[in-house]
Structure formats: structure tokens, C-alpha cells
Amino acid sequence: MVWRAPSPRIQELIRKGALMALNANSEWVGEIDRVTLAAGQSIAADATLAAAAARTHREKLVDFASTMLRNPGAMQRWTEIAFDLTSDPEELRALLAVPFQSAGEFLDRTLTGISAHMQSEHAELAQDIAAERRKIVELLVAGAPISRDHAEARLDYALDRLHTAAIVWCDQPDEDPSRLDRAVEAFTEAVGCARPLKVVPSAATRWVWVKDIAALDVQQLSEVLGKAADARVAIGPTARGIEGFRRSHLDALTTQRMVTRLQSPQRVAFFADVRMVALLTENQDGADDFIKTTLGDFESASPTLHTTVLTYINAECNASRAAKLLYTHRNTLLNRLETAQRLLPRPLEQTLVEVAVAIKALQWRGNQGNDSENSGATSQHHGPVPTGRAAE
């Protein structure tokens, strides 16, 4: 069949339409992008794939419009064939619509296939990058000789600055690893760090580095962790440079091991708060013996009594100051101290440091004490409330 060119008027209209398509405004382009993303959810879910698909659709539009501009009506052959085959309006509508619909579906299937292939390659690349980052971090932590410039380039993280390392983990691997990742996000948001360094050493653990923790909202972090299965955070001290990067992480590891070893119920642990306890409990049997020998019957006293005595010691044995810190009456505090004194094997005034360390270790240990302030009150009395500044 011989192709018949459209009339000059129709060619002029086609050229005008082609020019309009070539100079599409932002609304047209936005509509093309929306149609592209609607064609496949797998494409829309990946920003890189979505951009590539939208770019392909725009290029096809340009090709089509350019063809129409050069040769108006050149793609009307199927229309001519359709009109030669039938004059029935319904059949013509189907003949004209179905091929273009099929072409569109073919393009969608092609894009979906490309999307799946690109996502597979993207996943493999992400695994390779994650493995390389983990290896570099392990070398840094081990103190191995490695170029700072090379490490910074591969990690996309500056090493010549302050660092605070954190370990986010859960006791058992979660079926949904994204919950642990959300806990990491909660930590980085709580410290106000937009670009942390994150490494995945295992399914149940994440290593994180941020600049510092001056702005850490512990209450907010604890609340978020409460929603993230059994997620916990161990936080190292803030230090500078590669050595600080390494030291902070090792101290965070020490904190994590202590929390795990003691089966502590605490969700957030700072190395600065547990350093002495961590050293003490490295030998579990020795730690248990130290606590028992130092505290005696007071070991099984209520957490309220433990907190009262520890606060009193931290307040330099000033009863008035300790009462204010505990938001309680001074006489109430003195009564609690007297109860504690009856339970301790030696006078508190002679064992302040040992008792404070033992209580802190006890507080980090799981399954501690009971909730009765008079627990063990039948034990031997070891003297009055400590002297010194207690009467103030």
C-alpha cells in the first residue's frame, strides 16, 4: 500500500504539536514522570531507577516529536491500514488503540525487567561496598597501618576530628532487621548527627560513629529503643583522631560486653558510667564475691535503699544535699541510711568507696534485690548513721 502524505494544513498542525512536545513545560514533564513511576512500583521505590526510567521516557518523547517534525504524518501507516480493514467505528477504535496499548505494555515490561536487573546489581554492589567498609573499619580498630586519606575516601567519613562510637545491638537477631536500623536512626537523630558512619558487622549488631554526644537526649533515645524490640546502645567516650576513633569503639565494646555479661536490663549504657564496674566484673566470680563481702545483707535490700546510699555518698555524705537530689525529706533519708547501716557488714563511713562501687555493679547486674526497704533487717547492727557531714 502506498503511503499518502497528509495535507499541508495537517502537516503544519503536526509540526506545531511536535514543537510543543519538544519544548514541554514542567507540567508535561511532571506528568511523564508520574506515568513512568505508576508503571512499576519497583522502579518508583529506587530513586536511581526512577530517574533512569523517567529519562528514558523523555528521550522517547523527544525522538517521537523529532520524527514528526522532520516528516509529519510518517507514523500514520497503521491508521491507513486500519481504515482499509474496516469502517466499523468500534472495530476502528480497537484497531487504533490496542497496538499502542500493547506497545506501552511492552515498554512497561521492559522497564520492569531492567529495574529487576539493576536492583540485583545494585544489591551486589551494596554488599561489596558494605564488606569493604567493614574491613577498613576493622583495620582501623586493630591499629593496622592504613592511609588516612584512603580510609576517609572509602568510608566517606572524616577521621581527623572528634568521634563518639556506639554499638547498637539486640540480644537475639530480629526477623525484621529494619527495626535495628531504626534504632540506629533514633540514636543519630538524638545526637543531631546528619552524617554518621554506620557499619554492619552482623545481623544483630550495628557499629556507629558520630561527632559527639553533647546533644544526646537520653530520654528520647530510651523511648524509641523501647519500640525497637530489645535494642540496646553502648556508647564510648568522645575522643579525637584515628586513635580516638579506635579507642571510643573499643570502650563501647567493653560496655556492651559488660551489659551482656551481667544480663543488665539497662537499654542505654555509657562507658564513662560503667568503666569501674566493667573492670570489676571482668572476673564474674570475683565481682560476685566483692559485692557479697562488701554489702552483706544490704545486697538484697530494695533498689530505693541502694539509690539512697549511693546518692548520699556522691553528695559527699551531706544528708541535706542528698535529700534534695532524691526529692525526699531529710528525716526520711536519715531513716533509710540507718536501715542500710544495720544491713551492711561494716560501718558505711569506713567503706564509702567500696560500697559505692559495689552498689553501682549491683545496679548494672540483672535480677537484683527485692523491693522491701527492710529486707534483711534482722542482721547485726553495725553502728549509727555515719558521722562526718551527715548531721548537716
C-alpha positions as CSV (number, residue, x, y, z in Angstrom):
1,M,0.0,0.0,0.0
2,V,1.3,3.5,-0.9
3,W,1.6,5.9,2.0
4,R,-0.2,9.2,1.3
5,A,1.2,12.2,3.0
6,P,-1.3,14.4,4.9
7,S,-2.4,17.7,3.6
8,P,-0.1,20.8,4.1
9,R,-2.5,22.0,6.8
10,I,-2.4,18.8,8.8
11,Q,1.4,18.7,8.4
12,E,1.6,22.2,9.8
13,L,-0.5,21.2,12.8
14,I,1.6,18.1,13.4
15,R,4.8,20.2,13.3
16,K,3.3,22.6,15.8
17,G,2.4,19.7,18.1
18,A,5.9,18.3,17.7
19,L,7.4,21.6,18.7
20,M,5.1,21.8,21.7
21,A,6.3,18.3,22.7
22,L,10.0,19.3,22.2
23,N,9.5,22.3,24.4
24,A,7.4,20.6,27.0
25,N,6.8,22.7,30.1
26,S,7.4,21.4,33.7
27,E,3.8,20.3,34.0
28,W,4.1,18.0,30.9
29,V,7.4,16.6,32.2
30,G,5.9,16.0,35.7
31,E,3.1,14.1,34.1
32,I,5.5,11.9,32.1
33,D,7.4,11.2,35.4
34,R,4.2,10.3,37.2
35,V,3.2,7.9,34.4
36,T,6.6,6.4,34.5
37,L,6.6,5.7,38.2
38,A,3.0,4.4,38.1
39,A,4.1,1.8,35.6
40,G,6.2,-0.1,38.1
41,Q,6.4,0.1,41.9
42,S,9.8,-1.5,41.9
43,I,11.0,1.5,39.8
44,A,9.4,4.1,42.0
45,A,11.0,2.5,45.1
46,D,14.5,3.2,43.9
47,A,15.5,6.8,43.2
48,T,18.2,5.9,40.8
49,L,16.0,3.6,38.8
50,A,13.1,6.1,38.8
51,A,15.4,8.8,37.4
52,A,16.7,6.5,34.7
53,A,13.2,5.4,33.7
54,A,11.9,9.0,33.6
55,R,14.9,10.0,31.5
56,T,14.2,7.1,29.0
57,H,10.6,8.2,28.6
58,R,11.6,11.8,28.0
59,E,14.1,10.7,25.4
60,K,11.4,8.6,23.6
61,L,9.2,11.7,23.6
62,V,12.0,13.7,22.0
63,D,12.6,11.0,19.4
64,F,8.9,10.8,18.5
65,A,8.5,14.6,18.4
66,S,11.7,15.0,16.2
67,T,10.4,12.4,13.8
68,M,7.1,14.2,13.5
69,L,8.9,17.5,13.0
70,R,11.0,16.1,10.2
71,N,8.3,14.0,8.5
72,P,4.8,15.0,9.6
73,G,2.4,12.0,9.5
74,A,5.1,9.4,8.9
75,M,3.6,7.2,11.6
76,Q,0.1,7.2,10.3
77,R,0.5,4.0,8.3
78,W,-1.2,1.8,10.9
79,T,-4.2,4.3,10.7
80,E,-4.4,3.8,6.9
81,I,-4.2,0.0,7.3
82,A,-7.0,0.1,10.0
83,F,-9.3,2.2,7.8
84,D,-8.7,-0.2,4.8
85,L,-9.5,-3.2,7.0
86,T,-12.9,-2.0,8.4
87,S,-15.2,1.0,8.6
88,D,-16.9,-0.1,11.8
89,P,-16.4,2.6,14.4
90,E,-16.0,0.2,17.3
91,E,-13.6,-2.0,15.4
92,L,-11.6,1.1,14.3
93,R,-11.3,2.3,17.9
94,A,-10.0,-1.1,18.9
95,L,-7.6,-1.4,16.0
96,L,-6.2,2.1,16.7
97,A,-6.0,1.7,20.5
98,V,-4.8,-1.9,21.0
99,P,-1.4,-1.7,19.2
100,F,-0.5,1.5,21.1
101,Q,-1.6,-0.1,24.3
102,S,0.4,-3.2,23.6
103,A,3.5,-1.1,22.8
104,G,3.0,0.7,26.1
105,E,2.7,-2.6,28.0
106,F,5.8,-3.9,26.2
107,L,7.7,-0.8,27.3
108,D,6.5,-1.2,30.9
109,R,7.6,-4.9,30.9
110,T,10.9,-3.9,29.5
111,L,11.4,-1.3,32.2
112,T,10.4,-3.7,34.9
113,G,12.9,-6.2,33.7
114,I,15.6,-3.6,33.5
115,S,14.6,-2.5,37.0
116,A,14.9,-6.0,38.4
117,H,18.3,-6.4,36.8
118,M,19.6,-3.1,38.0
119,Q,18.3,-3.8,41.5
120,S,20.1,-7.1,41.6
121,E,23.3,-5.4,40.5
122,H,22.7,-2.6,43.0
123,A,22.3,-5.1,45.9
124,E,25.5,-6.9,44.9
125,L,27.4,-3.6,44.7
126,A,25.9,-2.5,48.1
127,Q,27.1,-5.8,49.7
128,D,30.6,-5.3,48.2
129,I,30.8,-1.7,49.5
130,A,29.5,-2.7,52.9
131,A,32.1,-5.5,53.1
132,E,34.9,-3.1,52.1
133,R,33.8,-0.5,54.7
134,R,33.7,-3.2,57.4
135,K,37.2,-4.4,56.5
136,I,38.6,-0.8,56.6
137,V,37.0,-0.2,60.0
138,E,38.3,-3.4,61.3
139,L,41.8,-2.4,60.2
140,L,41.5,1.0,61.9
141,V,40.2,-0.6,65.1
142,A,43.1,-3.1,65.1
143,G,45.6,-0.3,64.7
144,A,46.8,-1.6,61.4
145,P,48.9,0.8,59.2
146,I,46.4,2.3,56.7
147,S,46.4,5.6,54.8
148,R,44.0,8.1,56.4
149,D,43.2,9.6,53.1
150,H,42.4,6.2,51.6
151,A,40.2,5.2,54.6
152,E,38.4,8.6,54.6
153,A,37.7,8.2,50.8
154,R,36.3,4.7,51.1
155,L,34.3,5.4,54.3
156,D,33.1,8.8,53.2
157,Y,33.9,9.9,56.8
158,A,36.4,12.4,58.2
159,L,38.8,10.8,60.7
160,D,40.7,14.0,61.8
161,R,38.0,15.1,64.3
162,L,36.1,14.2,67.4
163,H,34.4,10.8,67.4
164,T,31.9,9.1,69.7
165,A,31.5,5.4,68.9
166,A,28.3,3.5,69.7
167,I,27.2,-0.1,69.4
168,V,23.5,-0.8,68.8
169,W,22.5,-4.4,69.2
170,C,19.8,-6.7,70.2
171,D,20.1,-9.9,72.3
172,Q,18.6,-12.0,69.5
173,P,18.6,-11.4,65.7
174,D,15.3,-9.8,64.8
175,E,13.3,-11.2,61.9
176,D,13.0,-7.6,60.7
177,P,16.5,-6.0,60.6
178,S,15.0,-2.6,59.7
179,R,13.9,-2.3,63.4
180,L,17.5,-2.3,64.5
181,D,18.3,0.2,61.7
182,R,15.5,2.4,63.1
183,A,17.2,2.2,66.5
184,V,20.4,3.4,64.8
185,E,18.5,6.3,63.2
186,A,17.0,7.2,66.6
187,F,20.5,7.4,68.2
188,T,21.9,9.5,65.4
189,E,18.9,11.8,65.5
190,A,19.1,12.1,69.3
191,V,22.7,13.4,69.0
192,G,21.8,15.6,66.0
193,C,24.3,13.9,63.6
194,A,23.2,14.1,59.9
195,R,26.1,12.0,58.5
196,P,27.2,9.2,60.9
197,L,29.4,6.3,59.9
198,K,27.5,3.1,60.1
199,V,28.9,-0.4,59.7
200,V,27.0,-3.8,59.8
201,P,29.2,-6.4,61.4
202,S,26.3,-8.9,61.9
203,A,22.6,-9.2,61.6
204,A,22.1,-8.3,65.3
205,T,24.7,-5.5,65.6
206,R,25.4,-2.1,64.2
207,W,28.6,-0.1,64.7
208,V,28.1,3.7,64.6
209,W,30.4,6.7,64.9
210,V,29.2,10.3,65.4
211,K,31.0,13.6,66.2
212,D,30.0,13.9,69.8
213,I,27.1,13.3,72.2
214,A,26.7,16.7,73.8
215,A,23.2,17.0,72.5
216,L,22.1,13.4,73.3
217,D,18.5,13.2,74.5
218,V,18.7,10.1,76.6
219,Q,15.0,10.1,77.5
220,Q,14.1,10.3,73.8
221,L,16.5,7.6,72.9
222,S,15.2,5.3,75.6
223,E,11.6,5.8,74.5
224,V,12.5,5.0,70.9
225,L,14.5,1.9,71.8
226,G,11.5,0.7,73.8
227,K,9.7,0.4,70.5
228,A,12.6,-1.3,68.7
229,A,12.4,-4.9,70.0
230,D,15.2,-5.5,72.5
231,A,17.6,-3.0,71.0
232,R,20.4,-1.6,73.3
233,V,23.1,1.0,72.9
234,A,26.6,1.1,74.4
235,I,28.3,4.4,74.0
236,G,32.1,5.1,74.2
237,P,33.8,8.3,75.2
238,T,34.4,11.2,72.8
239,A,38.0,11.3,71.5
240,R,39.9,12.9,68.6
241,G,41.6,11.5,65.5
242,I,42.1,7.9,64.3
243,E,43.2,6.8,67.8
244,G,40.1,8.4,69.3
245,F,38.0,6.6,66.6
246,R,39.6,3.3,67.7
247,R,39.6,3.9,71.4
248,S,36.0,5.0,71.6
249,H,34.9,1.9,69.7
250,L,36.9,-0.4,71.9
251,D,35.4,1.2,75.0
252,A,31.9,0.8,73.6
253,L,32.7,-2.9,73.0
254,T,33.8,-3.1,76.7
255,T,30.5,-1.5,77.7
256,Q,28.5,-3.9,75.5
257,R,30.2,-6.9,76.9
258,M,29.6,-5.8,80.5
259,V,25.9,-5.2,79.9
260,T,25.6,-8.6,78.2
261,R,27.7,-10.4,80.8
262,L,25.7,-9.0,83.7
263,Q,22.4,-9.6,81.8
264,S,21.6,-6.0,82.7
265,P,18.1,-4.6,81.9
266,Q,19.5,-1.2,81.0
267,R,18.9,-0.1,77.5
268,V,21.5,2.7,77.3
269,A,25.0,2.4,78.8
270,F,27.8,5.0,78.7
271,F,31.4,3.8,79.2
272,A,32.0,6.8,81.5
273,D,29.3,5.5,83.8
274,V,30.4,1.8,83.9
275,R,34.2,1.9,83.5
276,M,34.9,0.8,87.1
277,V,32.1,-1.7,87.0
278,A,33.3,-3.1,83.7
279,L,36.8,-3.7,85.1
280,L,35.4,-5.1,88.3
281,T,33.1,-7.6,86.6
282,E,35.6,-8.9,84.1
283,N,36.0,-11.7,86.6
284,Q,32.4,-12.6,87.3
285,D,33.2,-14.8,90.3
286,G,35.5,-12.2,91.8
287,A,32.9,-9.5,91.3
288,D,30.1,-11.5,92.9
289,D,32.4,-12.2,95.9
290,F,33.3,-8.5,96.2
291,I,29.6,-7.4,96.2
292,K,28.7,-10.1,98.7
293,T,31.6,-9.3,101.0
294,T,31.2,-5.5,100.8
295,L,27.4,-5.3,101.1
296,G,26.4,-8.4,103.1
297,D,22.6,-8.4,103.7
298,F,22.4,-5.0,102.1
299,E,22.9,-6.7,98.7
300,S,19.3,-7.9,98.8
301,A,17.9,-4.6,100.0
302,S,15.5,-2.6,97.8
303,P,16.7,-0.5,94.8
304,T,15.4,2.5,96.8
305,L,17.8,1.9,99.6
306,H,20.7,1.3,97.2
307,T,20.0,4.6,95.4
308,T,19.7,6.4,98.7
309,V,23.1,5.3,99.9
310,L,24.8,5.8,96.5
311,T,23.3,9.4,96.3
312,Y,24.4,10.1,99.8
313,I,28.0,9.0,99.1
314,N,28.0,11.0,95.8
315,A,26.8,14.1,97.7
316,E,29.9,13.8,99.9
317,C,27.9,12.4,102.8
318,N,25.8,15.6,103.1
319,A,22.3,14.4,104.1
320,S,20.6,17.7,103.3
321,R,22.1,17.8,99.8
322,A,21.3,14.1,99.2
323,A,17.7,14.6,100.3
324,K,17.3,17.4,97.8
325,L,18.7,15.3,95.0
326,L,16.3,12.5,95.9
327,Y,13.3,14.9,96.3
328,T,12.7,13.4,99.8
329,H,12.6,14.7,103.3
330,R,15.9,14.8,105.2
331,N,14.5,12.7,108.1
332,T,13.3,10.1,105.5
333,L,16.8,9.9,104.1
334,L,18.3,9.5,107.6
335,N,15.9,6.7,108.4
336,R,16.9,4.9,105.2
337,L,20.6,5.4,106.0
338,E,20.0,3.9,109.4
339,T,18.3,0.9,107.8
340,A,21.2,0.5,105.4
341,Q,23.7,0.7,108.3
342,R,22.0,-2.3,110.0
343,L,22.4,-4.4,106.9
344,L,26.0,-3.6,106.0
345,P,28.7,-5.8,107.4
346,R,30.9,-2.8,108.3
347,P,30.2,0.8,109.1
348,L,29.5,2.8,106.0
349,E,31.9,5.7,107.0
350,Q,34.7,3.2,106.8
351,T,33.8,1.7,103.4
352,L,32.4,4.5,101.4
353,V,34.3,3.8,98.2
354,E,33.8,0.0,98.3
355,V,30.1,0.3,99.0
356,A,29.6,2.8,96.1
357,V,31.4,0.6,93.6
358,A,29.5,-2.5,94.8
359,I,26.2,-0.7,94.5
360,K,27.0,0.5,91.0
361,A,28.0,-3.0,90.0
362,L,24.8,-4.4,91.5
363,Q,22.6,-1.8,89.7
364,W,24.0,-3.0,86.3
365,R,23.5,-6.6,87.2
366,G,20.2,-8.2,86.2
367,N,17.8,-9.8,88.8
368,Q,19.0,-7.6,91.6
369,G,17.5,-7.2,95.0
370,N,13.8,-7.1,96.1
371,D,11.6,-4.1,96.8
372,S,11.5,-4.1,100.6
373,E,13.4,-1.5,102.4
374,N,13.5,-3.7,105.5
375,S,14.9,-6.7,103.7
376,G,17.4,-8.5,106.0
377,A,16.7,-6.1,108.9
378,T,17.3,-8.9,111.4
379,S,21.1,-8.8,110.7
380,Q,23.5,-7.4,113.2
381,H,23.5,-3.6,113.8
382,H,26.8,-2.1,112.9
383,G,26.5,1.4,114.4
384,P,24.7,4.6,113.9
385,V,24.3,6.7,110.8
386,P,27.8,7.7,109.6
387,T,29.1,10.8,111.2
388,G,31.1,13.3,109.2
389,R,28.7,15.7,107.4
390,A,25.5,13.6,107.8
391,A,24.2,15.9,110.5
392,E,24.2,18.9,108.3
